Amino acid sequence: MFGLSEIAILLVVVALVVGAKKLPELARNAGKAARILKAEAREMKADGTRQEPTATYTVKEAPAPASAPATAPAPAAEKN
């Protein structure tokens, strides 16, 4: 995945982009998000139920283009 040098470079780039004053707030928000995610995962595991996202899709046949014939013409018979 990522090595130590890649993570260090990434952290330096984030520090330059975000700024040193915003880093503590960014880290605090990331920690809160991680705690919420962990709590929700623990709660789902305790419930024993797993809700799968459900979606209903309908497939419609595309209409034929106006310039195309409805049926292909029969091939002409060869005469010898």
Biopython code that builds the backbone (N, CA, C, O; Angstrom):
import numpy as np
from Bio.PDB.StructureBuilder import StructureBuilder

atoms = [
    (1, "MET", "N", (0.846, -1.170, 0.000)),
    (1, "MET", "CA", (0.000, 0.000, 0.000)),
    (1, "MET", "C", (0.893, 1.236, 0.000)),
    (1, "MET", "O", (1.459, 1.573, -1.040)),
    (2, "PHE", "N", (1.036, 1.914, 1.120)),
    (2, "PHE", "CA", (1.890, 3.094, 1.208)),
    (2, "PHE", "C", (3.053, 2.794, 2.144)),
    (2, "PHE", "O", (2.899, 2.124, 3.166)),
    (3, "GLY", "N", (4.205, 3.304, 1.771)),
    (3, "GLY", "CA", (5.363, 3.173, 2.643)),
    (3, "GLY", "C", (5.465, 4.389, 3.543)),
    (3, "GLY", "O", (4.669, 5.321, 3.432)),
    (4, "LEU", "N", (6.424, 4.379, 4.413)),
    (4, "LEU", "CA", (6.609, 5.471, 5.358)),
    (4, "LEU", "C", (6.966, 6.774, 4.633)),
    (4, "LEU", "O", (6.503, 7.848, 5.019)),
    (5, "SER", "N", (7.781, 6.679, 3.596)),
    (5, "SER", "CA", (8.194, 7.896, 2.879)),
    (5, "SER", "C", (7.018, 8.533, 2.144)),
    (5, "SER", "O", (6.911, 9.759, 2.100)),
    (6, "GLU", "N", (6.128, 7.713, 1.561)),
    (6, "GLU", "CA", (4.955, 8.267, 0.866)),
    (6, "GLU", "C", (4.024, 8.967, 1.839)),
    (6, "GLU", "O", (3.482, 10.030, 1.532)),
    (7, "ILE", "N", (3.836, 8.375, 3.011)),
    (7, "ILE", "CA", (2.968, 8.991, 4.015)),
    (7, "ILE", "C", (3.564, 10.312, 4.501)),
    (7, "ILE", "O", (2.837, 11.286, 4.696)),
    (8, "ALA", "N", (4.877, 10.348, 4.697)),
    (8, "ALA", "CA", (5.539, 11.579, 5.136)),
    (8, "ALA", "C", (5.389, 12.681, 4.081)),
    (8, "ALA", "O", (5.103, 13.831, 4.414)),
    (9, "ILE", "N", (5.579, 12.327, 2.831)),
    (9, "ILE", "CA", (5.412, 13.316, 1.754)),
    (9, "ILE", "C", (3.978, 13.808, 1.708)),
    (9, "ILE", "O", (3.733, 15.003, 1.545)),
    (10, "LEU", "N", (3.033, 12.898, 1.851)),
    (10, "LEU", "CA", (1.619, 13.276, 1.849)),
    (10, "LEU", "C", (1.299, 14.230, 2.992)),
    (10, "LEU", "O", (0.569, 15.202, 2.797)),
    (11, "LEU", "N", (1.829, 13.969, 4.172)),
    (11, "LEU", "CA", (1.597, 14.844, 5.321)),
    (11, "LEU", "C", (2.205, 16.230, 5.107)),
    (11, "LEU", "O", (1.616, 17.235, 5.505)),
    (12, "VAL", "N", (3.363, 16.283, 4.488)),
    (12, "VAL", "CA", (3.989, 17.580, 4.200)),
    (12, "VAL", "C", (3.139, 18.367, 3.207)),
    (12, "VAL", "O", (2.941, 19.570, 3.377)),
    (13, "VAL", "N", (2.638, 17.696, 2.174)),
    (13, "VAL", "CA", (1.793, 18.371, 1.184)),
    (13, "VAL", "C", (0.510, 18.870, 1.831)),
    (13, "VAL", "O", (0.073, 19.987, 1.554)),
    (14, "VAL", "N", (-0.095, 18.060, 2.684)),
    (14, "VAL", "CA", (-1.324, 18.477, 3.375)),
    (14, "VAL", "C", (-1.028, 19.677, 4.267)),
    (14, "VAL", "O", (-1.828, 20.610, 4.324)),
    (15, "ALA", "N", (0.088, 19.670, 4.952)),
    (15, "ALA", "CA", (0.449, 20.796, 5.815)),
    (15, "ALA", "C", (0.629, 22.065, 5.012)),
    (15, "ALA", "O", (0.238, 23.143, 5.459)),
    (16, "LEU", "N", (1.212, 21.953, 3.841)),
    (16, "LEU", "CA", (1.396, 23.134, 2.992)),
    (16, "LEU", "C", (0.074, 23.641, 2.430)),
    (16, "LEU", "O", (-0.156, 24.849, 2.364)),
    (17, "VAL", "N", (-0.781, 22.732, 2.032)),
    (17, "VAL", "CA", (-2.057, 23.131, 1.425)),
    (17, "VAL", "C", (-3.010, 23.677, 2.481)),
    (17, "VAL", "O", (-3.595, 24.744, 2.294)),
    (18, "VAL", "N", (-3.170, 22.971, 3.564)),
    (18, "VAL", "CA", (-4.145, 23.347, 4.589)),
    (18, "VAL", "C", (-3.617, 24.477, 5.456)),
    (18, "VAL", "O", (-4.368, 25.377, 5.832)),
    (19, "GLY", "N", (-2.371, 24.436, 5.766)),
    (19, "GLY", "CA", (-1.801, 25.447, 6.648)),
    (19, "GLY", "C", (-1.646, 24.898, 8.051)),
    (19, "GLY", "O", (-2.438, 24.071, 8.502)),
    (20, "ALA", "N", (-0.630, 25.362, 8.725)),
    (20, "ALA", "CA", (-0.311, 24.842, 10.055)),
    (20, "ALA", "C", (-1.383, 25.187, 11.080)),
    (20, "ALA", "O", (-1.571, 24.440, 12.041)),
    (21, "LYS", "N", (-2.082, 26.289, 10.901)),
    (21, "LYS", "CA", (-3.093, 26.693, 11.886)),
    (21, "LYS", "C", (-4.331, 25.812, 11.823)),
    (21, "LYS", "O", (-5.016, 25.640, 12.831)),
    (22, "LYS", "N", (-4.628, 25.253, 10.660)),
    (22, "LYS", "CA", (-5.839, 24.444, 10.500)),
    (22, "LYS", "C", (-5.601, 22.958, 10.777)),
    (22, "LYS", "O", (-6.566, 22.202, 10.884)),
    (23, "LEU", "N", (-4.361, 22.523, 10.895)),
    (23, "LEU", "CA", (-4.072, 21.105, 11.098)),
    (23, "LEU", "C", (-4.679, 20.519, 12.372)),
    (23, "LEU", "O", (-5.240, 19.425, 12.311)),
    (24, "PRO", "N", (-4.595, 21.195, 13.528)),
    (24, "PRO", "CA", (-5.223, 20.603, 14.724)),
    (24, "PRO", "C", (-6.735, 20.417, 14.567)),
    (24, "PRO", "O", (-7.290, 19.410, 15.006)),
    (25, "GLU", "N", (-7.385, 21.377, 13.950)),
    (25, "GLU", "CA", (-8.832, 21.261, 13.736)),
    (25, "GLU", "C", (-9.144, 20.128, 12.765)),
    (25, "GLU", "O", (-10.110, 19.390, 12.955)),
    (26, "LEU", "N", (-8.337, 19.994, 11.740)),
    (26, "LEU", "CA", (-8.516, 18.918, 10.769)),
    (26, "LEU", "C", (-8.329, 17.550, 11.429)),
    (26, "LEU", "O", (-9.104, 16.627, 11.177)),
    (27, "ALA", "N", (-7.318, 17.422, 12.259)),
    (27, "ALA", "CA", (-7.071, 16.161, 12.960)),
    (27, "ALA", "C", (-8.190, 15.842, 13.942)),
    (27, "ALA", "O", (-8.592, 14.688, 14.084)),
    (28, "ARG", "N", (-8.688, 16.871, 14.618)),
    (28, "ARG", "CA", (-9.785, 16.671, 15.570)),
    (28, "ARG", "C", (-11.037, 16.178, 14.839)),
    (28, "ARG", "O", (-11.701, 15.253, 15.308)),
    (29, "ASN", "N", (-11.361, 16.785, 13.699)),
    (29, "ASN", "CA", (-12.531, 16.361, 12.929)),
    (29, "ASN", "C", (-12.361, 14.949, 12.376)),
    (29, "ASN", "O", (-13.322, 14.181, 12.324)),
    (30, "ALA", "N", (-11.144, 14.605, 11.963)),
    (30, "ALA", "CA", (-10.895, 13.249, 11.474)),
    (30, "ALA", "C", (-11.064, 12.234, 12.613)),
    (30, "ALA", "O", (-11.591, 11.143, 12.396)),
    (31, "GLY", "N", (-10.625, 12.584, 13.801)),
    (31, "GLY", "CA", (-10.797, 11.702, 14.959)),
    (31, "GLY", "C", (-12.256, 11.498, 15.313)),
    (31, "GLY", "O", (-12.676, 10.387, 15.635)),
    (32, "LYS", "N", (-13.030, 12.575, 15.253)),
    (32, "LYS", "CA", (-14.468, 12.463, 15.527)),
    (32, "LYS", "C", (-15.147, 11.566, 14.500)),
    (32, "LYS", "O", (-15.984, 10.733, 14.847)),
    (33, "ALA", "N", (-14.785, 11.742, 13.248)),
    (33, "ALA", "CA", (-15.384, 10.925, 12.188)),
    (33, "ALA", "C", (-15.026, 9.457, 12.372)),
    (33, "ALA", "O", (-15.868, 8.581, 12.172)),
    (34, "ALA", "N", (-13.782, 9.183, 12.752)),
    (34, "ALA", "CA", (-13.351, 7.803, 12.976)),
    (34, "ALA", "C", (-14.096, 7.179, 14.151)),
    (34, "ALA", "O", (-14.486, 6.013, 14.089)),
    (35, "ARG", "N", (-14.296, 7.947, 15.219)),
    (35, "ARG", "CA", (-15.041, 7.426, 16.376)),
    (35, "ARG", "C", (-16.485, 7.131, 16.018)),
    (35, "ARG", "O", (-17.029, 6.108, 16.435)),
    (36, "ILE", "N", (-17.109, 8.004, 15.257)),
    (36, "ILE", "CA", (-18.501, 7.785, 14.844)),
    (36, "ILE", "C", (-18.603, 6.541, 13.974)),
    (36, "ILE", "O", (-19.500, 5.719, 14.161)),
    (37, "LEU", "N", (-17.684, 6.403, 13.025)),
    (37, "LEU", "CA", (-17.696, 5.242, 12.148)),
    (37, "LEU", "C", (-17.498, 3.956, 12.936)),
    (37, "LEU", "O", (-18.172, 2.958, 12.680)),
    (38, "LYS", "N", (-16.584, 3.978, 13.884)),
    (38, "LYS", "CA", (-16.315, 2.799, 14.703)),
    (38, "LYS", "C", (-17.538, 2.440, 15.558)),
    (38, "LYS", "O", (-17.879, 1.265, 15.695)),
    (39, "ALA", "N", (-18.194, 3.453, 16.129)),
    (39, "ALA", "CA", (-19.376, 3.203, 16.957)),
    (39, "ALA", "C", (-20.515, 2.623, 16.119)),
    (39, "ALA", "O", (-21.210, 1.709, 16.561)),
    (40, "GLU", "N", (-20.704, 3.151, 14.920)),
    (40, "GLU", "CA", (-21.775, 2.642, 14.055)),
    (40, "GLU", "C", (-21.492, 1.206, 13.634)),
    (40, "GLU", "O", (-22.406, 0.383, 13.590)),
    (41, "ALA", "N", (-20.236, 0.898, 13.326)),
    (41, "ALA", "CA", (-19.884, -0.471, 12.943)),
    (41, "ALA", "C", (-20.099, -1.419, 14.110)),
    (41, "ALA", "O", (-20.596, -2.530, 13.926)),
    (42, "ARG", "N", (-19.726, -0.987, 15.316)),
    (42, "ARG", "CA", (-19.921, -1.814, 16.505)),
    (42, "ARG", "C", (-21.412, -2.043, 16.756)),
    (42, "ARG", "O", (-21.818, -3.148, 17.117)),
    (43, "GLU", "N", (-22.211, -1.021, 16.570)),
    (43, "GLU", "CA", (-23.658, -1.134, 16.783)),
    (43, "GLU", "C", (-24.292, -2.085, 15.771)),
    (43, "GLU", "O", (-25.154, -2.887, 16.129)),
    (44, "MET", "N", (-23.876, -2.002, 14.526)),
    (44, "MET", "CA", (-24.416, -2.910, 13.509)),
    (44, "MET", "C", (-24.031, -4.349, 13.818)),
    (44, "MET", "O", (-24.827, -5.269, 13.628)),
    (45, "LYS", "N", (-22.813, -4.534, 14.293)),
    (45, "LYS", "CA", (-22.352, -5.883, 14.630)),
    (45, "LYS", "C", (-23.138, -6.432, 15.809)),
    (45, "LYS", "O", (-23.462, -7.619, 15.838)),
    (46, "ALA", "N", (-23.447, -5.584, 16.781)),
    (46, "ALA", "CA", (-24.195, -6.014, 17.963)),
    (46, "ALA", "C", (-25.639, -6.359, 17.612)),
    (46, "ALA", "O", (-26.219, -7.277, 18.193)),
    (47, "ASP", "N", (-26.214, -5.632, 16.669)),
    (47, "ASP", "CA", (-27.588, -5.903, 16.258)),
    (47, "ASP", "C", (-27.704, -7.240, 15.546)),
    (47, "ASP", "O", (-28.752, -7.885, 15.603)),
    (48, "GLY", "N", (-26.665, -7.653, 14.894)),
    (48, "GLY", "CA", (-26.702, -8.918, 14.170)),
    (48, "GLY", "C", (-27.407, -8.813, 12.839)),
    (48, "GLY", "O", (-27.537, -9.806, 12.124)),
    (49, "THR", "N", (-27.854, -7.649, 12.506)),
    (49, "THR", "CA", (-28.518, -7.469, 11.220)),
    (49, "THR", "C", (-27.651, -6.598, 10.345)),
    (49, "THR", "O", (-26.994, -5.657, 10.792)),
    (50, "ARG", "N", (-27.680, -6.943, 9.123)),
    (50, "ARG", "CA", (-26.909, -6.166, 8.168)),
    (50, "ARG", "C", (-27.860, -5.690, 7.095)),
    (50, "ARG", "O", (-28.486, -6.490, 6.401)),
    (51, "GLN", "N", (-27.962, -4.414, 6.969)),
    (51, "GLN", "CA", (-28.869, -3.859, 5.983)),
    (51, "GLN", "C", (-28.097, -3.611, 4.696)),
    (51, "GLN", "O", (-27.155, -2.821, 4.647)),
    (52, "GLU", "N", (-28.524, -4.302, 3.675)),
    (52, "GLU", "CA", (-27.910, -4.107, 2.366)),
    (52, "GLU", "C", (-28.644, -2.969, 1.668)),
    (52, "GLU", "O", (-29.869, -2.876, 1.748)),
    (53, "PRO", "N", (-27.921, -2.130, 1.003)),
    (53, "PRO", "CA", (-28.607, -1.078, 0.248)),
    (53, "PRO", "C", (-29.419, -1.706, -0.880)),
    (53, "PRO", "O", (-28.927, -2.562, -1.615)),
    (54, "THR", "N", (-30.637, -1.276, -1.000)),
    (54, "THR", "CA", (-31.484, -1.825, -2.044)),
    (54, "THR", "C", (-31.781, -0.746, -3.063)),
    (54, "THR", "O", (-31.973, 0.424, -2.732)),
    (55, "ALA", "N", (-31.811, -1.163, -4.277)),
    (55, "ALA", "CA", (-32.132, -0.245, -5.365)),
    (55, "ALA", "C", (-32.936, -1.014, -6.403)),
    (55, "ALA", "O", (-32.673, -2.189, -6.658)),
    (56, "THR", "N", (-33.893, -0.363, -6.983)),
    (56, "THR", "CA", (-34.706, -0.971, -8.013)),
    (56, "THR", "C", (-34.357, -0.311, -9.332)),
    (56, "THR", "O", (-34.414, 0.910, -9.473)),
    (57, "TYR", "N", (-33.999, -1.132, -10.277)),
    (57, "TYR", "CA", (-33.642, -0.629, -11.593)),
    (57, "TYR", "C", (-34.618, -1.181, -12.614)),
    (57, "TYR", "O", (-35.005, -2.347, -12.542)),
    (58, "THR", "N", (-35.008, -0.363, -13.545)),
    (58, "THR", "CA", (-35.824, -0.821, -14.648)),
    (58, "THR", "C", (-35.029, -0.615, -15.917)),
    (58, "THR", "O", (-34.432, 0.439, -16.136)),
    (59, "VAL", "N", (-35.033, -1.633, -16.740)),
    (59, "VAL", "CA", (-34.308, -1.567, -17.996)),
    (59, "VAL", "C", (-35.324, -1.385, -19.103)),
    (59, "VAL", "O", (-36.232, -2.199, -19.270)),
    (60, "LYS", "N", (-35.168, -0.327, -19.846)),
    (60, "LYS", "CA", (-36.070, -0.063, -20.956)),
    (60, "LYS", "C", (-35.318, -0.298, -22.249)),
    (60, "LYS", "O", (-34.137, 0.026, -22.373)),
    (61, "GLU", "N", (-36.027, -0.871, -23.209)),
    (61, "GLU", "CA", (-35.408, -1.106, -24.504)),
    (61, "GLU", "C", (-35.332, 0.217, -25.238)),
    (61, "GLU", "O", (-36.302, 0.974, -25.284)),
    (62, "ALA", "N", (-34.193, 0.480, -25.798)),
    (62, "ALA", "CA", (-34.004, 1.732, -26.525)),
    (62, "ALA", "C", (-34.800, 1.684, -27.816)),
    (62, "ALA", "O", (-34.816, 0.653, -28.489)),
    (63, "PRO", "N", (-35.463, 2.776, -28.176)),
    (63, "PRO", "CA", (-36.221, 2.785, -29.431)),
    (63, "PRO", "C", (-35.268, 2.750, -30.621)),
    (63, "PRO", "O", (-34.144, 3.249, -30.555)),
    (64, "ALA", "N", (-35.743, 2.149, -31.706)),
    (64, "ALA", "CA", (-34.930, 2.066, -32.916)),
    (64, "ALA", "C", (-34.806, 3.459, -33.521)),
    (64, "ALA", "O", (-35.746, 4.251, -33.445)),
    (65, "PRO", "N", (-33.660, 3.766, -34.120)),
    (65, "PRO", "CA", (-33.513, 5.070, -34.769)),
    (65, "PRO", "C", (-34.515, 5.222, -35.905)),
    (65, "PRO", "O", (-34.907, 4.233, -36.525)),
    (66, "ALA", "N", (-34.924, 6.441, -36.177)),
    (66, "ALA", "CA", (-35.939, 6.698, -37.195)),
    (66, "ALA", "C", (-35.454, 6.314, -38.584)),
    (66, "ALA", "O", (-36.272, 5.932, -39.421)),
    (67, "SER", "N", (-34.164, 6.398, -38.864)),
    (67, "SER", "CA", (-33.655, 6.108, -40.197)),
    (67, "SER", "C", (-33.470, 4.615, -40.440)),
    (67, "SER", "O", (-33.347, 4.205, -41.595)),
    (68, "ALA", "N", (-33.445, 3.797, -39.412)),
    (68, "ALA", "CA", (-33.243, 2.362, -39.576)),
    (68, "ALA", "C", (-34.567, 1.680, -39.881)),
    (68, "ALA", "O", (-35.592, 2.016, -39.287)),
    (69, "PRO", "N", (-34.554, 0.709, -40.819)),
    (69, "PRO", "CA", (-35.799, -0.010, -41.108)),
    (69, "PRO", "C", (-36.187, -0.907, -39.941)),
    (69, "PRO", "O", (-35.334, -1.334, -39.163)),
    (70, "ALA", "N", (-37.476, -1.188, -39.827)),
    (70, "ALA", "CA", (-37.973, -2.006, -38.727)),
    (70, "ALA", "C", (-37.438, -3.428, -38.815)),
    (70, "ALA", "O", (-37.087, -4.023, -37.796)),
    (71, "THR", "N", (-37.374, -3.977, -40.029)),
    (71, "THR", "CA", (-36.830, -5.318, -40.217)),
    (71, "THR", "C", (-35.798, -5.267, -41.317)),
    (71, "THR", "O", (-35.877, -4.432, -42.218)),
    (72, "ALA", "N", (-34.851, -6.141, -41.246)),
    (72, "ALA", "CA", (-33.822, -6.192, -42.278)),
    (72, "ALA", "C", (-34.394, -6.881, -43.519)),
    (72, "ALA", "O", (-35.148, -7.845, -43.396)),
    (73, "PRO", "N", (-34.042, -6.395, -44.715)),
    (73, "PRO", "CA", (-34.575, -7.034, -45.926)),
    (73, "PRO", "C", (-33.979, -8.427, -46.094)),
    (73, "PRO", "O", (-32.843, -8.677, -45.690)),
    (74, "ALA", "N", (-34.749, -9.327, -46.689)),
    (74, "ALA", "CA", (-34.290, -10.691, -46.907)),
    (74, "ALA", "C", (-33.194, -10.671, -47.963)),
    (74, "ALA", "O", (-33.265, -9.889, -48.911)),
    (75, "PRO", "N", (-32.177, -11.525, -47.810)),
    (75, "PRO", "CA", (-31.118, -11.554, -48.825)),
    (75, "PRO", "C", (-31.653, -12.061, -50.157)),
    (75, "PRO", "O", (-32.527, -12.926, -50.205)),
    (76, "ALA", "N", (-31.119, -11.514, -51.219)),
    (76, "ALA", "CA", (-31.554, -11.910, -52.563)),
    (76, "ALA", "C", (-31.030, -13.298, -52.879)),
    (76, "ALA", "O", (-29.895, -13.636, -52.543)),
    (77, "ALA", "N", (-31.860, -14.097, -53.525)),
    (77, "ALA", "CA", (-31.467, -15.465, -53.895)),
    (77, "ALA", "C", (-30.557, -15.385, -55.118)),
    (77, "ALA", "O", (-30.779, -14.585, -56.026)),
    (78, "GLU", "N", (-29.539, -16.223, -55.121)),
    (78, "GLU", "CA", (-28.607, -16.235, -56.253)),
    (78, "GLU", "C", (-29.194, -17.062, -57.384)),
    (78, "GLU", "O", (-29.745, -18.138, -57.148)),
    (79, "LYS", "N", (-29.079, -16.568, -58.611)),
    (79, "LYS", "CA", (-29.545, -17.310, -59.774)),
    (79, "LYS", "C", (-28.332, -17.692, -60.610)),
    (79, "LYS", "O", (-27.432, -16.879, -60.820)),
    (80, "ASN", "N", (-28.313, -18.930, -61.085)),
    (80, "ASN", "CA", (-27.197, -19.396, -61.923)),
    (80, "ASN", "C", (-27.619, -19.480, -63.330)),
    (80, "ASN", "O", (-26.823, -19.852, -64.192)),
]
sb = StructureBuilder()
sb.init_structure("model")
sb.init_model(0)
sb.init_chain("A")
sb.init_seg("    ")
for serial, (resi, resn, name, xyz) in enumerate(atoms, 1):
    if name == "N":
        sb.init_residue(resn, " ", resi, " ")
    sb.init_atom(name, np.array(xyz, "f"), 0.0, 1.0, " ", f" {name:<3s}", serial, name[0])
structure = sb.get_structure()
